Amino acid sequence: MKINLKFLLLLLTTSAAQANSVTGVPSFVVECPGKFLVQADQDGPVLINNKEAETKAINDRRFEAKGSGITLSIVLADDDSVTVTSIGKAPNGVCESVDD
């Protein structure tokens, strides 16, 4: 019984850690209107001001991330460039790429 409980706990922990990982999310760092920073590693998660956002795939090249009162539209173009737009409590608009 102890082994089953340990396995179940491990399974739940692993699932929670990958809850906001979405296959296909591109890697990017942008600053959006209202001066908030958005970043993502390949396949997520998406972070808004260092807080993990709830992310979902619309299709293979479009994603939506929500968090901190902001909704982001993330679009991966055919040339693999990324466009991020924001709506919500901050001013709406197109986010600008941040150089590392």
Residue frames as qw, qx, qy, qz and C-alpha x, y, z in Angstrom:
[[0.000, 0.885, 0.465, 0.000, 0.00, 0.00, 0.00],
 [0.326, -0.765, 0.100, 0.547, 2.87, 2.38, 0.83],
 [0.392, -0.101, 0.597, 0.693, 4.39, 1.84, -2.61],
 [0.181, 0.633, 0.666, 0.351, 1.08, 2.62, -4.31],
 [0.155, -0.928, -0.266, 0.210, 0.72, 5.87, -2.34],
 [0.389, -0.571, 0.325, 0.645, 4.28, 6.93, -3.17],
 [0.348, 0.183, 0.686, 0.612, 3.70, 6.19, -6.86],
 [0.061, 0.804, 0.570, 0.157, 0.43, 8.15, -6.85],
 [0.264, -0.872, -0.052, 0.408, 2.09, 11.12, -5.14],
 [0.407, -0.327, 0.505, 0.687, 4.97, 11.05, -7.64],
 [0.271, 0.443, 0.711, 0.474, 2.52, 10.89, -10.54],
 [0.050, -0.905, -0.421, 0.035, 0.51, 13.85, -9.22],
 [0.352, -0.741, 0.150, 0.552, 3.64, 15.91, -8.61],
 [0.390, -0.070, 0.619, 0.678, 4.92, 15.25, -12.13],
 [0.170, 0.650, 0.662, 0.332, 1.56, 16.14, -13.66],
 [0.163, -0.923, -0.254, 0.238, 1.36, 19.39, -11.70],
 [0.404, -0.553, 0.318, 0.656, 4.87, 20.41, -12.74],
 [0.228, 0.031, 0.681, 0.695, 3.95, 19.96, -16.40],
 [0.232, 0.652, 0.662, -0.287, 0.44, 21.43, -16.13],
 [0.253, 0.883, 0.072, -0.389, 1.27, 24.59, -18.08],
 [0.258, -0.380, 0.694, 0.555, 3.76, 23.07, -20.48],
 [0.693, 0.571, 0.281, -0.340, 2.20, 23.22, -23.93],
 [0.657, -0.003, 0.560, 0.505, 3.89, 21.49, -26.84],
 [0.429, 0.611, 0.433, 0.505, 4.74, 23.94, -29.60],
 [0.170, -0.971, -0.103, 0.131, 4.97, 27.13, -27.54],
 [0.648, 0.564, -0.163, 0.485, 7.98, 29.00, -28.98],
 [0.589, -0.401, -0.239, 0.659, 10.83, 30.45, -26.96],
 [0.193, 0.703, 0.190, 0.658, 10.59, 34.25, -26.64],
 [0.335, -0.477, -0.408, 0.703, 11.08, 37.28, -24.38],
 [0.097, 0.595, 0.379, 0.703, 8.91, 40.37, -24.97],
 [0.054, -0.275, -0.459, 0.843, 7.82, 43.51, -23.15],
 [0.033, 0.612, 0.723, 0.319, 4.15, 44.37, -23.54],
 [0.093, -0.603, -0.075, -0.789, 2.35, 47.73, -23.21],
 [0.673, -0.679, -0.063, -0.286, 2.13, 48.61, -19.53],
 [0.117, 0.699, -0.657, 0.255, 5.77, 47.55, -19.06],
 [0.813, -0.299, 0.451, -0.217, 5.23, 43.90, -18.17],
 [0.084, 0.520, -0.815, -0.239, 7.68, 41.20, -19.18],
 [0.926, 0.110, 0.175, -0.317, 6.53, 37.99, -20.86],
 [0.116, 0.574, -0.795, -0.159, 8.84, 35.06, -21.49],
 [0.947, 0.013, 0.184, -0.264, 8.63, 31.42, -22.46],
 [0.261, -0.427, 0.825, 0.264, 10.98, 28.55, -23.06],
 [0.421, 0.131, -0.731, -0.521, 10.31, 26.11, -25.89],
 [0.501, -0.296, -0.797, -0.165, 7.10, 24.18, -25.04],
 [0.462, -0.740, -0.142, -0.467, 6.28, 26.51, -22.13],
 [0.020, -0.761, -0.619, 0.194, 5.43, 27.50, -19.55],
 [0.188, 0.675, 0.149, 0.698, 4.66, 31.14, -20.36],
 [0.430, -0.451, -0.458, 0.634, 5.61, 33.57, -17.58],
 [0.028, 0.822, 0.227, 0.522, 4.03, 37.01, -17.11],
 [0.165, -0.778, 0.356, -0.491, 6.24, 39.08, -14.78],
 [0.152, 0.358, -0.881, 0.270, 7.77, 35.80, -13.55],
 [0.572, 0.035, 0.621, -0.535, 4.37, 34.27, -12.68],
 [0.167, 0.039, 0.923, 0.344, 3.27, 31.18, -14.57],
 [0.492, 0.204, -0.064, -0.844, 0.31, 31.81, -16.88],
 [0.684, 0.226, 0.670, -0.180, -2.42, 29.34, -17.80],
 [0.151, 0.493, -0.568, -0.642, -1.56, 28.44, -21.39],
 [0.727, 0.273, 0.616, -0.135, -3.46, 26.54, -24.06],
 [0.211, -0.123, 0.678, 0.693, -2.92, 25.70, -27.71],
 [0.559, 0.482, 0.144, -0.659, -5.49, 27.06, -30.15],
 [0.908, 0.416, -0.035, -0.033, -3.77, 25.18, -33.00],
 [0.878, 0.017, -0.020, 0.478, -0.19, 24.25, -33.97],
 [0.456, 0.308, 0.009, 0.835, 0.85, 27.89, -34.41],
 [0.248, -0.605, -0.040, -0.756, -1.49, 29.87, -32.12],
 [0.484, -0.246, -0.725, 0.423, -1.52, 29.89, -28.32],
 [0.299, -0.762, -0.121, -0.562, -3.31, 31.79, -25.58],
 [0.501, -0.075, -0.624, 0.595, -1.89, 32.56, -22.15],
 [0.348, -0.768, -0.226, -0.488, -3.81, 34.12, -19.25],
 [0.658, -0.353, -0.445, 0.495, -2.53, 35.48, -15.97],
 [0.299, -0.308, -0.203, 0.880, -2.22, 38.61, -13.84],
 [0.289, 0.709, 0.365, -0.529, -5.39, 40.04, -15.44],
 [0.203, 0.621, -0.473, -0.591, -3.83, 39.86, -18.91],
 [0.860, 0.269, 0.432, -0.032, -4.64, 37.67, -21.93],
 [0.101, -0.603, 0.580, 0.539, -1.89, 37.07, -24.47],
 [0.866, 0.463, 0.129, -0.136, -2.22, 35.89, -28.04],
 [0.364, -0.569, 0.640, 0.366, 0.97, 34.15, -29.21],
 [0.810, 0.550, 0.095, -0.181, 1.32, 33.49, -32.94],
 [0.539, -0.380, 0.604, 0.447, 4.17, 31.57, -34.57],
 [0.523, 0.680, -0.165, -0.486, 4.51, 32.69, -38.23],
 [0.946, 0.323, 0.012, 0.034, 5.60, 30.45, -41.11],
 [0.501, 0.656, -0.397, 0.403, 9.11, 31.98, -40.88],
 [0.695, -0.287, -0.550, 0.364, 9.15, 31.01, -37.15],
 [0.059, 0.309, -0.245, 0.917, 8.97, 34.63, -35.98],
 [0.246, -0.489, -0.786, 0.287, 6.77, 35.18, -32.93],
 [0.141, -0.451, -0.105, -0.875, 4.10, 37.88, -32.49],
 [0.278, -0.401, -0.767, 0.416, 2.64, 38.45, -29.03],
 [0.181, -0.494, -0.168, -0.834, -0.32, 40.77, -28.41],
 [0.189, -0.209, -0.775, 0.565, -1.93, 41.59, -25.09],
 [0.348, -0.552, -0.299, -0.697, -5.34, 42.65, -23.82],
 [0.599, -0.452, -0.615, 0.245, -6.48, 43.19, -20.26],
 [0.379, -0.840, -0.268, 0.281, -5.77, 45.47, -17.32],
 [0.379, -0.451, 0.279, 0.759, -2.67, 46.98, -18.96],
 [0.408, 0.608, -0.183, -0.656, -2.88, 48.92, -22.25],
 [0.869, 0.281, 0.406, -0.003, -3.72, 46.61, -25.16],
 [0.334, 0.838, -0.343, -0.261, -1.23, 46.20, -27.99],
 [0.881, 0.348, -0.285, 0.149, 1.63, 44.43, -29.67],
 [0.705, -0.651, 0.185, 0.213, 4.50, 43.33, -27.45],
 [0.367, 0.840, -0.399, 0.010, 8.08, 44.27, -28.36],
 [0.914, 0.073, -0.297, 0.265, 10.98, 41.81, -28.50],
 [0.425, -0.867, 0.261, 0.008, 13.56, 42.23, -25.73],
 [0.629, 0.556, -0.506, 0.197, 17.23, 41.78, -26.61],
 [0.867, -0.385, -0.248, 0.196, 19.10, 39.55, -24.18]]
